[in-house]
Amino acid sequence: MSEPRTMGAMVYGPGPDIREVRRPVPEPADGEVRVRIGVGGINPADWRNRRRYTGDEPVVPLQDGAGVVDAVGPGVDATRVGERVWLWETARQRSGGCAQKLVVVPADRAVPLPADVGLDVGAGLGVPAVTAHRCLTVGEGGPERLAPKALDGRTVLVAGGAGAVGHAAIQLARWSGATVIATVSTADKAALAEAAGAHHVVRYRDGDAGEVVRGLAPDGVDLVVELAPDQNTELDLRVLAPGGTIAVYAGGAAAFPVDLGSSLGANARWQFVSIFTMAARAKEAAIAAVTEAVAAGVLGVGPEAGLPVHHYPLADLGRAFEAVEQGAVGKVLVDVGPELG
Ligand SMILES: NC(=O)c1ccc[n+]([C@@H]2O[C@H](COP(=O)([O-])OP(=O)(O)OC[C@H]3O[C@@H](n4cnc5c(N)ncnc54)[C@H](OP(=O)(O)O)[C@@H]3O)[C@@H](O)[C@H]2O)c1
């Protein structure tokens, strides 16, 4: 009798360590594909989930990654074998994420990557780009899906333009025709937001950022993509155009103050965004638009595209998590199958 085939995976829990284990090679069931992972992408939620994990079962982390389809289950087009793909929500309600050599996902969570787009790009799309797409499509009157000209005539303010979500928001907004203003803390981050395509970059620690944004957008901004509402509420309401939307996708505090008078006066819309609970229709629109943008050369990585990348071998996943926790600027990637290129 032959031994079951196994593969390498990194896990956390129970306990604090991240360690290497062998797991059985998974077989794709009906409607599923198996993907050989080339690169995994780490998001801040990954290290936070690890910190608060109290379960008994080891967890293979990483929602995001990119690789090559190496097997398909019944009902899936067999020609998909060999297809390069980017993955979203790999680990959600599944037995493991991209910190392993092979992963099985429903076929629609493995999205074809255009031939000339690298796996580094694909591994950074899932959480950041889908979140950014949702934030950019929650304004009154839509659009529901981004595309060239979809945001023509709109002005978008992206808080934290050198972050992974901020970078995707700048690039998708610019691709869709918006005028893009980004805020950042430092000169180095300003250079990244500019490289990503922001028309204007404002250093929010230097002087009165609200005044500067008001000068750049005298009629106000139509949409704010916000990750620090506890710190930026006043700024956002000062620069918001009547009928504008503040899309909040993160925050450092459990609660934040909202000025009722300014919010009512502006007919403001406060819209909260969580990638995991957003409607399926919004997710489908995001995945289609993000794939189209990638094919058009948008959402690149590297300093020249405004998003430096930092590579770690899979065996160093613990150090990669630490880098994200310590606020690495750019995207932290894990080389799971370097042979895939
Ligand atoms: N709701 C969701 O579904 C969802 C999805 C994705 C991410 N998130 C969360 O969103 C946050 C960002 O994720 P990420 O992957 O983009 O992280 P990241 O790459 O580490 O970027 C975070 C950025 O936040 C900026 N920042 C911090 N305080 C700021 C402030 N007061 N004003 C403007 N910018 C500020 C930082 O830059 P500066 O130094 O320039 O301030 C940094 O560039 C994380 O907390 C993550 O967990 C939520």
PDBQT file of the ligand as one rigid body, heavy atoms in Angstrom, charges set to zero:
ROOT
HETATM    1  N1  LIG A 401     -12.505  46.240   6.131  1.00  0.00    +0.000 N 
HETATM    2  C1  LIG A 401     -11.818  45.400   5.386  1.00  0.00    +0.000 C 
HETATM    3  O1  LIG A 401     -12.408  44.491   4.766  1.00  0.00    +0.000 OA
HETATM    4  C2  LIG A 401     -10.339  45.557   5.288  1.00  0.00    +0.000 A 
HETATM    5  C3  LIG A 401      -9.682  45.098   4.136  1.00  0.00    +0.000 A 
HETATM    6  C4  LIG A 401      -8.313  45.318   4.021  1.00  0.00    +0.000 A 
HETATM    7  C5  LIG A 401      -7.609  45.929   5.055  1.00  0.00    +0.000 A 
HETATM    8  N2  LIG A 401      -8.284  46.315   6.182  1.00  0.00    +0.000 N 
HETATM    9  C6  LIG A 401      -7.552  46.989   7.268  1.00  0.00    +0.000 C 
HETATM   10  O2  LIG A 401      -7.128  48.222   6.729  1.00  0.00    +0.000 OA
HETATM   11  C7  LIG A 401      -5.904  48.607   7.329  1.00  0.00    +0.000 C 
HETATM   12  C8  LIG A 401      -4.879  48.927   6.240  1.00  0.00    +0.000 C 
HETATM   13  O3  LIG A 401      -4.566  47.736   5.523  1.00  0.00    +0.000 OA
HETATM   14  P1  LIG A 401      -3.353  47.753   4.497  1.00  0.00    +0.000 P 
HETATM   15  O4  LIG A 401      -3.148  46.368   4.019  1.00  0.00    +0.000 OA
HETATM   16  O5  LIG A 401      -3.522  48.841   3.505  1.00  0.00    +0.000 OA
HETATM   17  O6  LIG A 401      -2.170  48.140   5.512  1.00  0.00    +0.000 OA
HETATM   18  P2  LIG A 401      -0.777  48.860   5.243  1.00  0.00    +0.000 P 
HETATM   19  O7  LIG A 401      -0.251  48.501   3.914  1.00  0.00    +0.000 OA
HETATM   20  O8  LIG A 401       0.033  48.579   6.446  1.00  0.00    +0.000 OA
HETATM   21  O9  LIG A 401      -1.153  50.407   5.214  1.00  0.00    +0.000 OA
HETATM   22  C9  LIG A 401      -1.608  51.089   6.307  1.00  0.00    +0.000 C 
HETATM   23  C10 LIG A 401      -1.438  52.576   6.007  1.00  0.00    +0.000 C 
HETATM   24  O10 LIG A 401      -2.214  53.327   6.916  1.00  0.00    +0.000 OA
HETATM   25  C11 LIG A 401      -1.671  54.626   6.914  1.00  0.00    +0.000 C 
HETATM   26  N3  LIG A 401      -2.220  55.417   8.024  1.00  0.00    +0.000 N 
HETATM   27  C12 LIG A 401      -2.205  55.125   9.341  1.00  0.00    +0.000 A 
HETATM   28  N4  LIG A 401      -2.802  56.124  10.036  1.00  0.00    +0.000 NA
HETATM   29  C13 LIG A 401      -3.228  57.042   9.131  1.00  0.00    +0.000 A 
HETATM   30  C14 LIG A 401      -3.926  58.281   9.237  1.00  0.00    +0.000 A 
HETATM   31  N5  LIG A 401      -4.295  58.787  10.406  1.00  0.00    +0.000 N 
HETATM   32  N6  LIG A 401      -4.222  58.957   8.099  1.00  0.00    +0.000 NA
HETATM   33  C15 LIG A 401      -3.843  58.480   6.911  1.00  0.00    +0.000 A 
HETATM   34  N7  LIG A 401      -3.175  57.306   6.756  1.00  0.00    +0.000 NA
HETATM   35  C16 LIG A 401      -2.867  56.604   7.853  1.00  0.00    +0.000 A 
HETATM   36  C17 LIG A 401      -0.181  54.340   6.992  1.00  0.00    +0.000 C 
HETATM   37  O11 LIG A 401       0.566  55.318   6.334  1.00  0.00    +0.000 OA
HETATM   38  P3  LIG A 401       1.030  56.717   6.915  1.00  0.00    +0.000 P 
HETATM   39  O12 LIG A 401       2.325  56.493   7.634  1.00  0.00    +0.000 OA
HETATM   40  O13 LIG A 401       1.143  57.542   5.706  1.00  0.00    +0.000 OA
HETATM   41  O14 LIG A 401      -0.033  57.177   7.846  1.00  0.00    +0.000 OA
HETATM   42  C18 LIG A 401      -0.025  53.073   6.153  1.00  0.00    +0.000 C 
HETATM   43  O15 LIG A 401       0.473  53.358   4.859  1.00  0.00    +0.000 OA
HETATM   44  C19 LIG A 401      -5.501  47.459   8.252  1.00  0.00    +0.000 C 
HETATM   45  O16 LIG A 401      -5.924  47.775   9.547  1.00  0.00    +0.000 OA
HETATM   46  C20 LIG A 401      -6.299  46.299   7.715  1.00  0.00    +0.000 C 
HETATM   47  O17 LIG A 401      -6.532  45.313   8.687  1.00  0.00    +0.000 OA
HETATM   48  C21 LIG A 401      -9.629  46.160   6.308  1.00  0.00    +0.000 A 
ENDROOT
TORSDOF 0
